[in-house]
Amino acid sequence: TENSSLRSQLENKFSLDNVVSQNYKMAKVFDIIESVADTKTSILMTGPSGTGKSMIARAVHYRSAQRNGPFVEVSCGALPETLLESELFGHVKGAFTGAVNDKQGKFLAAHGGTIFLDEISSASAAMQVKLLRVLQTKEFETVGSNKTITSDTRVILASNKDLAQEVRAGRFREDLYYRINV
């Protein structure tokens, strides 16, 4: 079918065969991808911008049991804090000025698949608490609602900052860091 053909093309595009490197460090990255792909654990990638963290996240997704589910990417650093919560968890009509319709969040859109949160170091302390809850319980509320939603979503996170150093500086929650640095 057309859908399975598209999925096959995506899997092929994000296969490790398309990454060319003879560097032993990249060979180690490939081994790690293979070893974690079929787990449900969260993954944290760190490194400078432009080093292929998004490509690695997609490679993990397409090698995992969640490969038939959606892959949803969110650039946390590109969104103002006021919009990030709504983007991730959704909102109900009237939750804030401009919320004229209900909006499904990215965690629900990624249900059964993978969500990739890029530049997670930009998340505020309040957002970090909400992310910690989602990682621990797989539950969240949409903005403006008290209804708890469950999302079976694998979480892959990336940062161009050293999060251990951010924890020491008090800019990143230690409990969240240990939860995502698996």
Secondary structure, 3 states (H helix, E strand, C coil): CHHHHHHHHHHHHCCHHHCCCCCHHHHHHHHHHHHHCCCCCCEEEECCCCCCHHHHHHHHHHCCCCCCCCEEEEEHHHCCHHHHHHHHHEECCCCCCCCCCCEECHHHHCCCCEEEEECHHHCCHHHHHHHHHHHHHCEEECECCCCEEECCCEEEEEECCCHHHHHHCCCCCHHHHHHHCC
